[in-house]
Amino acid sequence: QVQLVESGGGLVQPGGSLSLSCAASGSIESIYAMHWYRQAPGKKRELVASISSNNTTRYGPSVKGRFTISRDNAKNMVYLQMNSLKPDDTAVYYCCAHDLMSSLDVSWGQGTRVTVSS
């Protein structure tokens, strides 16, 4: 299974934007749906966005209209564009590969921290 490495986290002011990237060690095309999860301190891990192998996207209610997930299968990359950021978006963001055959989340990145604060 693929190994995943996230990047792009950091400190941003409320209302700002940030773009996260997830690099996969191998092909993700036709094998995996890809997810972005996040976990804030003291809270459960939350599914933020998903993209299927045919680029169908889904979003959690708290980010819908502000975040955009995309994938570039040729580069084995997944992205999360985050706009109109709020302090409640502060969390560690994780990229996850969901195996289409087993319907299981099979690989996780180490996470990248996003802090939204003035």
Number of C-alpha atoms within 10 A of each C-alpha: 14 18 16 23 19 23 19 14 18 14 14 18 15 17 14 14 16 19 16 22 21 25 19 23 14 14 15 24 16 12 15 23 24 29 25 25 20 22 19 17 9 6 9 9 15 15 18 23 23 24 21 19 16 10 14 11 16 16 19 14 10 11 17 12 12 13 20 20 24 19 22 13 15 9 14 17 21 24 22 23 14 20 17 15 22 18 15 12 20 20 22 18 27 26 30 29 24 22 18 16 8 8 10 12 15 15 16 19 20 15 22 20 20 22 20 20 16 9
